[in-house]
């Protein structure tokens, strides 16, 4: 079933679990992720990256068809659109939600640009994730003081949701995108405060390498969506290395990549606590009269 980001995250917030938002940039990954969600009877979020060309206009049709055919609730998001044009491209592609990431801008600009895009997106039933505080890249080499400065401030987060009307909010509580140089330290006290104060579902970026225990705990404490990309790509790569690709084994290139990806997606449902949490959803984007 294809559902909205509000519906899928609403259930997660109420049920006290998280849902992995998995990077799935091609048909093989898309099919594998959905099949694993069906096996686990879990809801699923598909992420499509900003690195896409206009091919996303075609790919989004696949996502829509596969999601509608799935026996479990599935939604998709245009991840990390960082300017007006990129955000609109996600809407134009027909994806049910977009992330409008202006978190590297000062508060006023971030809020103003997100509010503008929310107004546009909501007019055509597209959900919006925004970010306050800033989840940087692990390779940005932030020292401890810098990364603490980038953490989400609870009062600001509450004001931001009021100012923008976004549907869900990515927060910075100590994770980073990509591969960590050291051991990540999550600020659970901050998460507790955010979960108590912010009215919309919370999102964790930089799920890769954060550690199963940290992710599970974060999901139990109010994180509803966990973005994972790097770990999934690494799982594919490792599977390739283990299998070896010499000689005729190379014909198994894609099946091996898929196997590695699949295994890790299945693992994420257990870590996030959403295995078995699928519900009987109503299909989104069925023909209806415009209001
Ligand atoms: Zn991210």
Boltz pocket constraint, residues with backbone or C-beta under 6 A from the ligand:
constraints:
  - pocket:
      binder: B
      contacts: [[A, 80], [A, 177], [A, 205], [A, 206], [A, 227]]
      max_distance: 6.0
